[in-house]
Amino acid sequence: MRIVSLLPAATEWVCAFDASEDLVGRSHACDFPPSIRALPALTRVAFDVGHAGSSEIDAAVRGRLLEGLSLYAVDLDRLRALRPDLVLTQAQCAVCAVEASQLEAALAAWTDGRPRLFSMEPMTFKEVLNAALRLGRELGRTEAAMRVVAEGERRLLTLRERLGLPRSADPATFPTVACIEWLEPVMTAGHWMPDVAERAGGRAVLADAGAPSRYVAWDDLRAADPDVIAVMPCGFPLERTRRDLHLLTSKPGWDSLRAVRNGRVFLFDGNAYFNRPGPRLHRAAELLAAALHPERVPIGSLSVAAWEMEPLG
C-alpha cells in the first residue's frame, strides 16, 4: 500500500503500527519520527506569517477562515505523481491540517487513480484511540494497532497507580489546571485535553472534554485561579513558547495567580505532545502528571528531556 499522510498524528500512528515503509509522502508539519522527514512534503502554509507574533498569527488565521480560504496549499501534481492508494487527513479543525473537504474537492477531477481518503476527527481521548484502531484496520495492521493502544492504556494504568487514584476517585477533588493552547488572545485547550488532564490527576478549568478549544477572557482565568498553569501553545515547540511567554507574564494580575505564587507554572512542547491526537498523548499525560503531582511523579523519574517540559523559573 502507498500512503500519503497529511496529518501529523496519523503519521505517528502509521509508524507506531510498523507501517512506515508504506508512507510515500507527508505534510510539511509531519515531523515525527524524525526518519519520515526524508519523505516529500506535499503541503505548505498558504499565507506568510514570517516572524509574526501570536496575536498577528491569530488575526491572519481568523481572517482567512472568515473569507472562506484554506490555510494550506496542497501540491496536487506531486500528489498524483506519488500514486497513493490512501491519503490520510482530518475533518476536525481547519487550523490544524488540510481538511478532508478540501482534498475531496481537489481530487474530484481525477478520473483515474483516485486514492481513498481516510479522515480522523476525534474530539475526546476515547475517540482518539477508536480512530487509531480504525486506522489500523484500514492499513491491515489491526493486531499491531491493538498492541500499541493496549500498551498505552497500560502506561496510563501504571500512572494512575503511581498517583494513588482509585477508579472511584472524583475528578472534582483533583488539583485544577489551566491548559493554555494559545497565548494572545488566550485560548484554553479543549477536545481530548481535559481527558488527558484527568488521566494525569488534574481537572481542566475553562475547558470541556469533547468541545473545541476556546478563547477565554483574562479576567475569567484570574477568577478560576488554577492550581497549575500548563502552557502548551498549538504548533509551538518549547523554544518558541519561551520566546512568547511575555504575552502571559505581562498581563495584569499575573503575579497574584496561585500557580505563579506557588511556582506551579510549566512550559511544554505542545506541538509534540498535546496538540495532536497521536500515540504520544500517553506521554503527555505523564508529563502533565509531573506538573500536577511532583511528590508522586517527580520530573526526574520520567527522564524528561530539556525540550519536553520545564518549570517556569
C-alpha positions in Angstrom: 0.0 0.0 0.0 1.2 3.5 -0.9 0.2 6.0 1.8 0.3 9.8 1.9 -0.3 11.3 5.4 -1.3 14.9 5.6 -1.9 14.8 9.3 1.0 14.6 11.8 -1.0 12.5 14.3 -1.9 10.0 11.6 1.7 9.8 10.5 2.8 8.9 14.1 0.1 6.2 14.3 1.2 4.7 11.0 4.8 4.5 12.2 3.7 3.2 15.6 1.9 0.4 13.8 5.2 -0.6 11.9 3.8 0.6 8.6 6.2 3.4 7.9 7.6 1.7 4.9 4.2 2.3 3.2 4.5 6.0 3.6 5.4 7.8 0.3 4.5 11.4 1.2 3.7 13.7 4.2 2.5 17.1 5.1 5.0 19.9 5.9 4.0 19.5 9.6 4.7 15.8 9.8 8.0 15.7 11.8 7.9 12.6 13.9 9.5 10.1 14.0 12.5 12.0 12.5 13.0 9.4 9.8 9.8 10.5 7.9 11.3 13.9 7.3 13.1 12.4 4.3 9.7 11.9 2.6 8.5 14.6 0.2 6.3 17.3 1.8 3.1 17.9 -0.2 1.6 20.8 1.8 2.6 24.3 2.8 1.0 27.2 4.8 -0.9 29.2 2.2 0.0 32.6 3.7 3.2 34.1 5.0 3.3 34.6 8.8 7.0 35.3 8.7 8.1 36.2 12.3 4.6 37.3 13.3 3.7 37.1 16.9 0.8 35.1 18.4 -1.8 37.9 18.0 -0.8 38.5 14.4 -1.0 34.8 13.6 -4.4 34.5 15.2 -5.7 37.5 13.3 -4.4 36.2 10.0 -5.9 32.7 10.5 -9.3 34.1 11.5 -9.2 36.5 8.6 -8.6 33.7 6.0 -11.3 31.5 7.6 -13.8 34.3 7.5 -13.1 34.7 3.8 -13.6 31.0 3.3 -10.0 30.5 2.3 -7.9 27.4 3.2 -4.9 27.8 5.4 -2.9 25.2 3.5 -2.0 24.6 -0.1 -1.5 21.0 -1.5 0.9 20.1 -4.3 -1.6 18.1 -6.3 0.7 17.4 -9.2 3.3 15.9 -6.8 0.5 14.0 -5.0 -0.7 12.5 -8.3 2.9 11.6 -9.2 3.3 9.6 -6.0 0.3 7.4 -6.9 -1.0 6.9 -3.4 -3.6 4.3 -2.6 -4.6 6.0 0.6 -4.5 9.6 1.8 -4.8 10.4 5.5 -6.4 13.6 6.6 -8.8 15.1 9.1 -12.2 16.7 9.3 -11.9 18.3 12.7 -10.1 21.6 12.6 -9.4 23.9 9.6 -6.4 25.3 11.5 -4.6 22.1 12.4 -4.1 20.5 9.0 -5.6 20.1 5.5 -9.3 19.2 5.8 -11.0 16.2 4.1 -13.4 18.5 2.3 -10.6 20.4 0.7 -9.0 17.2 -0.5 -12.3 15.8 -1.7 -12.9 18.9 -3.8 -9.3 18.8 -5.2 -9.5 15.1 -6.1 -12.9 15.3 -7.7 -11.4 16.0 -11.1 -9.3 12.9 -11.0 -10.7 10.4 -13.4 -8.3 7.6 -12.7 -6.0 6.5 -9.9 -8.0 8.4 -7.3 -6.9 7.4 -3.8 -9.1 6.6 -0.9 -9.4 9.2 1.8 -9.3 8.3 5.5 -10.3 11.1 7.8 -9.5 11.3 11.5 -11.7 13.6 13.6 -11.6 12.6 17.3 -12.9 15.0 19.9 -12.2 13.0 23.1 -9.4 10.8 24.3 -11.5 7.7 23.8 -12.3 8.8 20.3 -8.5 9.3 19.7 -8.0 5.6 20.5 -11.0 4.5 18.5 -9.7 6.5 15.5 -6.3 4.8 15.8 -7.9 1.4 15.8 -9.9 2.3 12.7 -6.8 3.4 11.0 -5.0 0.2 12.0 -7.8 -1.8 10.3 -7.6 0.4 7.2 -3.9 -0.3 7.0 -4.3 -4.1 7.5 -2.4 -3.7 10.8 -5.2 -4.4 13.3 -3.1 -6.6 15.6 -0.3 -4.0 15.7 -2.8 -1.2 16.4 -4.4 -3.2 19.3 -1.0 -3.8 20.8 0.0 -0.2 20.6 -3.3 1.1 22.1 -3.2 -1.6 24.8 0.4 -0.6 25.8 -0.6 3.0 26.0 -3.5 2.1 28.3 -1.2 0.1 30.5 1.0 3.1 30.8 -1.9 5.2 32.0 -3.0 2.5 34.5 0.6 2.5 35.9 0.4 6.3 36.1 -2.9 6.1 37.9 -1.4 3.7 40.4 1.6 6.0 41.0 -0.8 8.8 41.6 -2.7 6.7 44.1 -6.0 7.3 42.3 -8.6 4.6 42.6 -11.2 4.2 39.8 -13.8 5.7 42.1 -11.8 8.9 42.6 -13.9 12.0 42.0 -12.2 14.3 39.4 -13.8 17.3 41.2 -11.3 16.7 44.0 -8.2 16.9 41.7 -6.0 19.9 41.5 -7.1 22.4 38.9 -5.1 23.1 35.8 -5.4 25.7 33.0 -4.1 24.2 29.8 -3.1 27.3 27.7 -3.3 26.4 24.0 -2.7 30.0 22.6 -1.1 33.0 24.3 -2.6 36.1 22.6 -5.5 36.0 22.7 -5.7 33.4 25.4 -7.2 30.1 24.5 -7.7 27.0 26.6 -7.3 23.5 25.2 -10.5 21.5 24.6 -11.0 18.4 22.6 -9.1 15.5 24.3 -7.1 17.7 26.6 -9.5 17.7 29.6 -9.5 13.9 29.4 -5.7 13.9 29.3 -5.6 16.2 32.3 -8.0 13.9 34.2 -5.7 10.9 33.4 -2.8 13.0 34.8 -4.8 13.5 38.1 -6.0 17.0 37.3 -9.1 18.9 36.4 -9.0 21.3 33.5 -10.6 24.6 34.0 -12.3 26.8 31.4 -12.5 23.8 29.0 -14.8 20.9 28.4 -13.9 17.4 27.2 -15.1 16.8 23.6 -15.7 20.5 23.0 -13.4 22.7 20.8 -10.7 24.8 22.3 -12.0 28.3 23.2 -10.9 31.9 23.7 -11.2 33.0 27.3 -11.2 36.4 28.9 -8.1 37.0 31.1 -10.4 38.0 34.0 -12.1 34.6 33.7 -8.7 32.9 34.1 -7.8 35.1 37.0 -11.2 34.2 38.6 -10.6 30.4 38.0 -7.1 30.9 39.7 -6.0 27.3 38.9 -3.5 25.4 41.0 -1.3 24.7 37.9 -0.8 26.6 34.7 0.3 24.4 31.8 1.5 26.4 28.8 1.3 24.4 25.5 0.6 26.6 22.5 -0.7 24.9 19.4 2.1 24.2 17.0 4.8 25.7 19.1 7.9 23.9 20.4 9.2 24.8 23.8 11.7 27.3 22.4 9.0 29.3 20.7 6.8 29.2 23.8 9.6 30.6 25.8 10.0 33.5 23.4 6.4 34.5 23.5 5.8 33.8 27.2 5.8 37.6 28.0 2.4 37.7 26.4 1.1 36.0 29.6 3.5 37.2 32.2 2.9 40.8 31.4 -0.9 40.6 31.9 -2.4 42.4 34.9 -2.6 40.2 38.0 -0.2 37.5 36.6 2.0 37.6 39.7 -1.0 37.2 42.0 -2.2 34.0 40.5 -2.0 31.0 42.8 0.0 28.9 40.3 2.6 31.7 39.9 2.9 32.4 43.6 3.5 28.7 44.3 5.9 28.1 41.4 3.4 25.8 39.6 3.7 27.2 36.0 5.1 24.8 33.4 6.0 25.1 29.8 5.5 22.1 27.4 6.2 21.2 23.9 2.6 21.5 22.8 3.3 20.6 19.2 4.9 17.3 20.1 2.7 16.0 22.9 -0.6 17.8 23.4 -1.9 19.4 20.2 -2.0 16.3 18.0 -4.2 13.2 18.7 -1.4 10.7 18.3 0.3 8.0 20.3 2.4 10.5 22.3 -0.7 11.6 24.2 0.2 8.9 26.7 3.5 10.7 27.3 1.6 13.9 27.5 -0.4 12.6 30.5 2.8 11.5 32.2 4.4 14.9 31.7 1.3 16.7 33.0 1.1 14.4 36.0 4.7 15.5 36.9 3.5 19.1 37.0 0.3 18.3 38.9 1.7 15.8 41.4 5.5 16.3 41.7 5.6 14.4 45.0 4.3 11.2 43.3 5.7 11.7 39.8 9.0 13.6 40.1 10.1 15.0 36.8 13.4 13.2 37.3 11.6 9.8 37.3 10.3 10.4 33.8 13.7 11.1 32.2 12.3 14.3 30.9 14.3 15.9 28.0 15.0 19.6 28.2 12.8 20.2 25.1 9.7 18.4 26.6 8.8 20.5 29.6 10.3 22.9 32.1 9.1 24.7 35.1 8.9 28.5 34.8 11.9 29.6 36.8 
